Amino acid sequence: MDLKKSFSLPLLRWYQKHRRTLPWRSSRNPYHILVSEIMLQQTQVDTVIPYYRQFLKAFPSFQHLSRAPIERVLKLWEGLGYYARARNLHSLAQTVSRDHDGKLPDRGLGDLPGIGPYTEGAVRSIAFHQDYAVVDGNVQRVLARFFGLRQDPRSPAGRKKLWELAETLVPQGQAGDYNQAVMDLGAMICTPHLPRCSRCPVEKTCTARRLNWVHLIPTRKKSRRLPHDPIGAGVIWKGGKILIGQRPFQGLLGGLWEFPGGKQKRGETLPECIRREIQEELGVRVQVGRKLAKVKHAYSHFKITLHVYSCRYLSGTPRALGCRAWRWVAPGELKRFAFPAANQPIIRKLLIEKK
């Protein structure tokens, strides 16, 4: 079977008629394309669009982004999740501005912060018209079904096989449109559930369709139950101001601000947890008062229940012991800082109570 004739070319013809209208597709600016691809990592298109527009309005070039304080970058990223992407993009902008005169190089992209094989392939094919393949979640699903691949696409062997297949399918000189076509097919037709096979341009040559395996592919290992952590946090009052801490840049939610607290230990009450965590993070003593809220939140590899209490400052000079920085702020100032999603209901509650 000539794979390019049976798969790549019909897909390109379909793409010319049915492709999605997306804001980054109206640009060939490598910076615009890079920003969109980084935002699209593990995030839905509809969620990304307003963030993309707002981000480019604030930072229209690598130079503008490189000069911005990281706190402002994180604030604009607030709610998009996976904040290491924002930190890496900021670092990348500084590297490009310093070492490449503000222009994204068309070689060596994989050496820049936050650029893996998928992002490199997408940018090189779309922005620089180079013949590079991409494999993301949509591409995995489309190719696994088309070739009838029964391996788990997330396994090392499955990933290797899919990359090999993807590289054989790229039509010379048309990699950018082709890669976007496969992604659109996965998003619009070859969806995880209820795929619209009758509208697929490669239905007749699809192995999963022919063997009635569409709902069996991609093969997935049974998901393990996510661990759950109870977290205690305090809204610490002193006069009319609240003490907040900034998380270290390394690790989960790096650089975001939060109401101080941490994981509850076995045998420890929530007030005991909060007093201990605040002492360890900031070196201050507090009196734990009434419970303000309970917030459930899920991350990619674990879940938390955040228990938030109102606390009164008692003594001690705040110090950045287990955090990067600290600040006393009025409730109305909280929206100036980038907070994790789990803290947002608390901020809304505090602002409502202060009205």
Kinemage of the C-alpha trace (Angstrom):
@kinemage 1
@onewidth
@group {chain A} dominant
@subgroup {mainchain}
@vectorlist {calphas} color= white
{ca met a 1} P 0.000 0.000 0.000
{ca asp a 2} L 1.270 3.473 -0.897
{ca leu a 3} L 0.643 5.115 2.460
{ca lys a 4} L 0.964 8.664 1.212
{ca lys a 5} L -1.632 8.047 -1.502
{ca ser a 6} L -4.004 6.162 0.796
{ca phe a 7} L -3.591 8.364 3.881
{ca ser a 8} L -1.612 11.593 3.552
{ca leu a 9} L -2.996 12.972 0.290
{ca pro a 10} L -6.711 12.271 1.015
{ca leu a 11} L -6.179 13.847 4.414
{ca leu a 12} L -4.660 16.977 2.891
{ca arg a 13} L -7.585 17.318 0.475
{ca trp a 14} L -10.009 16.964 3.393
{ca tyr a 15} L -8.076 19.560 5.396
{ca gln a 16} L -8.312 22.171 2.661
{ca lys a 17} L -12.124 22.017 2.899
{ca his a 18} L -12.728 21.338 6.584
{ca arg a 19} L -9.860 22.731 8.645
{ca arg a 20} L -10.646 24.613 11.813
{ca thr a 21} L -10.353 28.400 11.823
{ca leu a 22} L -7.912 29.110 14.647
{ca pro a 23} L -6.215 32.447 15.425
{ca trp a 24} L -2.642 31.129 15.213
{ca arg a 25} L -3.276 29.693 11.750
{ca ser a 26} L -3.528 33.175 10.296
{ca ser a 27} L 0.117 33.801 11.212
{ca arg a 28} L 3.451 32.421 10.046
{ca asn a 29} L 5.309 34.299 12.781
{ca pro a 30} L 7.413 31.629 14.572
{ca tyr a 31} L 6.820 33.341 17.926
{ca his a 32} L 3.044 33.191 17.510
{ca ile a 33} L 3.183 29.549 16.468
{ca leu a 34} L 5.491 28.616 19.347
{ca val a 35} L 3.236 30.306 21.918
{ca ser a 36} L 0.182 28.495 20.549
{ca glu a 37} L 1.905 25.099 20.528
{ca ile a 38} L 3.156 25.449 24.088
{ca met a 39} L -0.287 26.541 25.295
{ca leu a 40} L -1.904 23.628 23.470
{ca gln a 41} L 0.166 21.049 25.350
{ca gln a 42} L -2.404 19.100 27.425
{ca thr a 43} L -4.975 21.910 27.047
{ca gln a 44} L -8.131 22.096 24.928
{ca val a 45} L -8.237 24.466 21.941
{ca asp a 46} L -11.302 26.366 23.184
{ca thr a 47} L -9.558 27.037 26.487
{ca val a 48} L -6.365 28.213 24.799
{ca ile a 49} L -7.844 30.758 22.343
{ca pro a 50} L -8.580 33.630 24.803
{ca tyr a 51} L -5.283 33.053 26.644
{ca tyr a 52} L -3.379 33.112 23.350
{ca arg a 53} L -4.914 36.431 22.307
{ca gln a 54} L -4.377 38.024 25.703
{ca phe a 55} L -0.793 36.772 25.912
{ca leu a 56} L 0.200 38.139 22.489
{ca lys a 57} L -1.443 41.466 23.276
{ca ala a 58} L 0.663 41.749 26.427
{ca phe a 59} L 3.851 40.249 24.954
{ca pro a 60} L 3.879 40.702 21.147
{ca ser a 61} L 7.449 39.451 20.686
{ca phe a 62} L 10.238 37.476 22.312
{ca gln a 63} L 11.813 40.755 23.411
{ca his a 64} L 8.649 41.953 25.155
{ca leu a 65} L 8.245 38.616 26.912
{ca ser a 66} L 11.906 38.433 27.933
{ca arg a 67} L 11.708 41.841 29.651
{ca ala a 68} L 8.522 41.053 31.583
{ca pro a 69} L 8.694 40.042 35.251
{ca ile a 70} L 7.943 36.336 35.644
{ca glu a 71} L 5.138 37.232 38.082
{ca arg a 72} L 3.299 39.073 35.310
{ca val a 73} L 3.764 36.147 32.934
{ca leu a 74} L 2.362 33.735 35.520
{ca lys a 75} L -0.594 36.037 36.191
{ca leu a 76} L -1.545 36.016 32.505
{ca trp a 77} L -1.141 32.223 32.508
{ca glu a 78} L -3.355 31.884 35.601
{ca gly a 79} L -6.000 29.209 35.067
{ca leu a 80} L -4.280 27.634 32.052
{ca gly a 81} L -2.415 25.167 34.255
{ca tyr a 82} L 0.917 23.358 33.874
{ca tyr a 83} L 2.795 26.492 34.905
{ca ala a 84} L 6.211 25.086 34.052
{ca arg a 85} L 5.218 25.892 30.458
{ca ala a 86} L 5.004 29.592 31.298
{ca arg a 87} L 8.322 29.574 33.154
{ca asn a 88} L 10.026 27.700 30.300
{ca leu a 89} L 8.543 30.031 27.693
{ca his a 90} L 9.798 33.055 29.637
{ca ser a 91} L 13.267 31.502 29.918
{ca leu a 92} L 13.210 30.612 26.216
{ca ala a 93} L 12.314 34.212 25.318
{ca gln a 94} L 15.305 35.462 27.318
{ca thr a 95} L 17.587 32.982 25.539
{ca val a 96} L 16.270 33.908 22.079
{ca ser a 97} L 16.508 37.643 22.816
{ca arg a 98} L 20.030 37.334 24.177
{ca asp a 99} L 21.587 34.762 21.831
{ca his a 100} L 19.533 34.969 18.609
{ca asp a 101} L 18.702 38.666 18.215
{ca gly a 102} L 15.074 38.038 19.162
{ca lys a 103} L 14.428 35.571 16.337
{ca leu a 104} L 13.599 31.920 16.861
{ca pro a 105} L 16.331 29.806 15.238
{ca asp a 106} L 15.218 27.237 12.667
{ca arg a 107} L 17.779 24.724 13.965
{ca gly a 108} L 18.509 23.388 17.436
{ca leu a 109} L 15.024 24.069 18.787
{ca gly a 110} L 15.199 21.005 21.015
{ca asp a 111} L 17.993 22.643 23.006
{ca leu a 112} L 15.744 25.528 24.099
{ca pro a 113} L 13.830 25.427 27.426
{ca gly a 114} L 10.521 23.584 27.327
{ca ile a 115} L 10.726 22.336 23.720
{ca gly a 116} L 10.295 18.593 23.327
{ca pro a 117} L 10.012 16.473 20.166
{ca tyr a 118} L 6.350 17.337 19.515
{ca thr a 119} L 6.768 21.111 19.877
{ca glu a 120} L 9.950 21.063 17.829
{ca gly a 121} L 8.245 19.148 15.016
{ca ala a 122} L 5.192 21.410 15.054
{ca val a 123} L 7.180 24.645 14.944
{ca arg a 124} L 9.676 23.427 12.357
{ca ser a 125} L 6.940 22.138 10.055
{ca ile a 126} L 4.421 24.990 10.451
{ca ala a 127} L 6.686 28.010 10.938
{ca phe a 128} L 9.749 26.975 8.937
{ca his a 129} L 8.180 24.620 6.345
{ca gln a 130} L 10.562 21.795 7.221
{ca asp a 131} L 9.626 18.148 6.768
{ca tyr a 132} L 9.103 17.109 10.387
{ca ala a 133} L 6.475 14.817 11.893
{ca val a 134} L 4.480 15.379 15.085
{ca val a 135} L 2.836 12.956 17.490
{ca asp a 136} L 0.394 14.295 20.078
{ca gly a 137} L -2.705 12.717 21.593
{ca asn a 138} L -4.826 13.272 18.488
{ca val a 139} L -2.134 11.938 16.160
{ca gln a 140} L -1.619 8.892 18.401
{ca arg a 141} L -5.294 8.001 18.182
{ca val a 142} L -5.600 8.547 14.422
{ca leu a 143} L -2.502 6.526 13.517
{ca ala a 144} L -3.188 3.766 16.046
{ca arg a 145} L -6.636 3.245 14.542
{ca phe a 146} L -5.553 3.570 10.916
{ca phe a 147} L -2.801 0.960 11.338
{ca gly a 148} L -4.687 -1.195 13.858
{ca leu a 149} L -1.981 -0.770 16.492
{ca arg a 150} L -2.899 -2.777 19.603
{ca gln a 151} L 0.034 -1.568 21.706
{ca asp a 152} L -0.524 1.066 24.372
{ca pro a 153} L 0.536 4.297 22.576
{ca arg a 154} L 1.879 5.657 25.854
{ca ser a 155} L 4.279 2.738 26.323
{ca pro a 156} L 7.901 3.171 25.129
{ca ala a 157} L 7.364 0.619 22.348
{ca gly a 158} L 4.059 2.200 21.335
{ca arg a 159} L 5.514 5.724 21.222
{ca lys a 160} L 8.501 4.538 19.189
{ca lys a 161} L 6.266 2.759 16.674
{ca leu a 162} L 3.954 5.758 16.247
{ca trp a 163} L 6.846 8.157 15.685
{ca glu a 164} L 8.260 5.820 13.052
{ca leu a 165} L 4.891 5.655 11.296
{ca ala a 166} L 4.372 9.411 11.541
{ca glu a 167} L 7.742 10.099 9.906
{ca thr a 168} L 6.932 7.849 6.928
{ca leu a 169} L 3.665 9.673 6.237
{ca val a 170} L 4.888 13.280 6.005
{ca pro a 171} L 4.453 14.495 2.400
{ca gln a 172} L 7.506 16.381 1.209
{ca gly a 173} L 7.040 20.141 1.270
{ca gln a 174} L 3.620 19.947 2.946
{ca ala a 175} L 4.483 18.905 6.489
{ca gly a 176} L 2.879 21.933 8.166
{ca asp a 177} L -0.539 21.450 6.589
{ca tyr a 178} L -0.298 17.671 6.899
{ca asn a 179} L 0.494 17.758 10.621
{ca gln a 180} L -2.369 20.146 11.279
{ca ala a 181} L -4.651 17.952 9.172
{ca val a 182} L -3.962 14.880 11.325
{ca met a 183} L -4.579 16.911 14.473
{ca asp a 184} L -7.851 18.274 13.076
{ca leu a 185} L -8.972 14.796 12.054
{ca gly a 186} L -8.390 13.581 15.602
{ca ala a 187} L -10.182 16.566 17.113
{ca met a 188} L -13.152 16.647 14.731
{ca ile a 189} L -13.703 13.129 13.337
{ca cys a 190} L -11.520 10.446 14.938
{ca thr a 191} L -12.527 11.432 18.473
{ca pro a 192} L -11.974 9.285 21.581
{ca his a 193} L -15.688 8.567 21.908
{ca leu a 194} L -18.354 8.349 19.180
{ca pro a 195} L -15.959 8.835 16.234
{ca arg a 196} L -17.659 9.975 13.013
{ca cys a 197} L -16.120 7.299 10.790
{ca ser a 198} L -18.557 7.824 7.904
{ca arg a 199} L -17.143 11.336 7.439
{ca cys a 200} L -13.492 10.289 7.619
{ca pro a 201} L -11.437 10.795 4.428
{ca val a 202} L -9.447 7.593 5.094
{ca glu a 203} L -12.297 5.374 6.281
{ca lys a 204} L -11.923 2.862 3.439
{ca thr a 205} L -8.279 2.091 4.261
{ca cys a 206} L -8.521 2.297 8.076
{ca thr a 207} L -7.646 -1.016 9.732
{ca ala a 208} L -9.668 -0.367 12.889
{ca arg a 209} L -12.744 0.488 10.807
{ca arg a 210} L -12.349 -2.614 8.639
{ca leu a 211} L -11.926 -4.940 11.641
{ca asn a 212} L -14.484 -3.162 13.845
{ca trp a 213} L -11.755 -2.242 16.345
{ca val a 214} L -12.432 1.496 16.461
{ca his a 215} L -13.651 1.445 20.056
{ca leu a 216} L -10.823 -0.864 21.144
{ca ile a 217} L -8.043 1.456 19.948
{ca pro a 218} L -6.021 3.126 21.345
{ca thr a 219} L -5.365 0.383 23.864
{ca arg a 220} L -5.058 1.781 27.359
{ca lys a 221} L -3.823 0.250 30.563
{ca lys a 222} L -6.355 0.491 33.356
{ca ser a 223} L -5.864 3.788 35.138
{ca arg a 224} L -4.713 3.448 38.703
{ca arg a 225} L -6.605 5.214 41.430
{ca leu a 226} L -5.142 8.643 42.079
{ca pro a 227} L -3.731 9.215 45.571
{ca his a 228} L -5.547 11.787 47.688
{ca asp a 229} L -3.969 14.306 50.078
{ca pro a 230} L -5.790 16.413 52.681
{ca ile a 231} L -4.294 19.923 52.758
{ca gly a 232} L -4.688 22.538 55.482
{ca ala a 233} L -4.235 26.237 54.672
{ca gly a 234} L -4.684 29.483 56.578
{ca val a 235} L -5.944 32.926 55.646
{ca ile a 236} L -3.750 34.815 58.125
{ca trp a 237} L -5.109 38.193 59.224
{ca lys a 238} L -3.197 41.039 60.793
{ca gly a 239} L -5.310 44.149 60.942
{ca gly a 240} L -6.950 44.393 57.535
{ca lys a 241} L -4.253 42.529 55.646
{ca ile a 242} L -3.597 38.886 54.733
{ca leu a 243} L -0.247 37.075 54.671
{ca ile a 244} L 0.432 35.163 51.441
{ca gly a 245} L 3.455 33.154 50.302
{ca gln a 246} L 5.022 32.490 46.924
{ca arg a 247} L 5.878 28.890 46.037
{ca pro a 248} L 9.467 28.100 44.961
{ca phe a 249} L 9.968 28.138 41.185
{ca gln a 250} L 10.983 24.478 41.192
{ca gly a 251} L 8.182 21.955 41.445
{ca leu a 252} L 4.402 21.942 41.197
{ca leu a 253} L 2.757 25.361 40.717
{ca gly a 254} L 6.188 26.996 40.888
{ca gly a 255} L 6.105 30.782 41.302
{ca leu a 256} L 2.407 30.995 42.188
{ca trp a 257} L 1.163 32.660 45.358
{ca glu a 258} L -0.973 30.833 47.906
{ca phe a 259} L -2.492 30.868 51.336
{ca pro a 260} L 0.195 29.161 53.449
{ca gly a 261} L -0.309 25.554 54.444
{ca gly a 262} L 0.498 22.007 53.471
{ca lys a 263} L -0.231 18.301 53.710
{ca gln a 264} L -1.878 16.989 56.843
{ca lys a 265} L 0.176 14.338 58.630
{ca arg a 266} L -1.322 11.136 60.027
{ca gly a 267} L -2.733 11.678 63.510
{ca glu a 268} L -2.671 15.461 63.109
{ca thr a 269} L -5.787 17.652 63.258
{ca leu a 270} L -6.272 20.265 60.555
{ca pro a 271} L -5.642 23.191 62.960
{ca glu a 272} L -2.438 21.469 64.143
{ca cys a 273} L -1.397 20.969 60.508
{ca ile a 274} L -1.997 24.624 59.675
{ca arg a 275} L -0.088 25.930 62.705
{ca arg a 276} L 2.858 23.642 61.947
{ca glu a 277} L 2.979 24.406 58.217
{ca ile a 278} L 2.779 28.164 58.728
{ca gln a 279} L 5.573 28.011 61.318
{ca glu a 280} L 7.740 25.950 58.922
{ca glu a 281} L 7.036 28.093 55.879
{ca leu a 282} L 7.035 31.604 57.375
{ca gly a 283} L 8.280 31.407 60.958
{ca val a 284} L 5.139 32.933 62.490
{ca arg a 285} L 2.636 31.755 65.094
{ca val a 286} L -1.093 31.938 64.416
{ca gln a 287} L -4.369 31.204 66.156
{ca val a 288} L -6.583 29.009 63.969
{ca gly a 289} L -10.194 30.154 63.892
{ca arg a 290} L -13.295 29.231 61.907
{ca lys a 291} L -13.294 27.097 58.801
{ca leu a 292} L -13.809 29.156 55.659
{ca ala a 293} L -14.100 26.525 52.939
{ca lys a 294} L -13.370 23.025 51.689
{ca val a 295} L -12.190 22.770 48.053
{ca lys a 296} L -11.665 19.552 46.099
{ca his a 297} L -9.191 19.699 43.217
{ca ala a 298} L -7.520 17.169 40.923
{ca tyr a 299} L -4.075 17.374 39.368
{ca ser a 300} L -2.705 14.998 36.752
{ca his a 301} L -1.275 12.488 39.240
{ca phe a 302} L -3.091 13.119 42.523
{ca lys a 303} L -6.111 14.756 44.141
{ca ile a 304} L -6.408 17.100 47.100
{ca thr a 305} L -9.055 18.372 49.452
{ca leu a 306} L -8.063 21.849 50.599
{ca his a 307} L -9.376 22.824 54.049
{ca val a 308} L -9.043 26.576 54.590
{ca tyr a 309} L -9.336 28.275 57.980
{ca ser a 310} L -9.312 31.888 59.052
{ca cys a 311} L -6.247 32.540 61.218
{ca arg a 312} L -5.152 35.419 63.450
{ca tyr a 313} L -1.491 36.430 63.441
{ca leu a 314} L 0.042 36.131 66.926
{ca ser a 315} L 3.799 36.656 66.761
{ca gly a 316} L 7.007 36.317 64.763
{ca thr a 317} L 8.538 38.183 61.845
{ca pro a 318} L 7.634 36.525 58.516
{ca arg a 319} L 10.595 34.889 56.792
{ca ala a 320} L 10.815 32.937 53.534
{ca leu a 321} L 11.736 29.593 55.118
{ca gly a 322} L 9.721 27.162 53.002
{ca cys a 323} L 8.568 29.587 50.349
{ca arg a 324} L 10.210 31.963 47.876
{ca ala a 325} L 8.718 35.220 49.190
{ca trp a 326} L 5.919 36.577 51.352
{ca arg a 327} L 3.666 39.616 51.322
{ca trp a 328} L 0.998 41.302 53.464
{ca val a 329} L -1.843 42.342 51.155
{ca ala a 330} L -5.343 43.762 51.429
{ca pro a 331} L -8.128 41.487 50.152
{ca gly a 332} L -8.670 43.763 47.157
{ca glu a 333} L -5.033 43.266 46.124
{ca leu a 334} L -5.252 39.464 45.875
{ca lys a 335} L -6.314 39.577 42.226
{ca arg a 336} L -2.979 41.160 41.314
{ca phe a 337} L -1.203 37.890 42.129
{ca ala a 338} L -1.262 34.547 40.300
{ca phe a 339} L -2.871 31.879 42.504
{ca pro a 340} L -3.526 28.152 41.878
{ca ala a 341} L -7.024 27.187 40.787
{ca ala a 342} L -7.770 25.597 44.179
{ca asn a 343} L -7.257 28.981 45.868
{ca gln a 344} L -9.618 30.895 43.565
{ca pro a 345} L -12.861 30.013 45.443
{ca ile a 346} L -11.238 31.306 48.638
{ca ile a 347} L -10.332 34.613 47.018
{ca arg a 348} L -13.881 35.026 45.698
{ca lys a 349} L -15.292 34.290 49.156
{ca leu a 350} L -12.973 36.826 50.805
{ca leu a 351} L -13.868 39.536 48.296
{ca ile a 352} L -17.600 38.894 48.754
{ca glu a 353} L -17.298 39.039 52.560
{ca lys a 354} L -15.430 42.345 52.379
{ca lys a 355} L -18.134 44.060 50.313
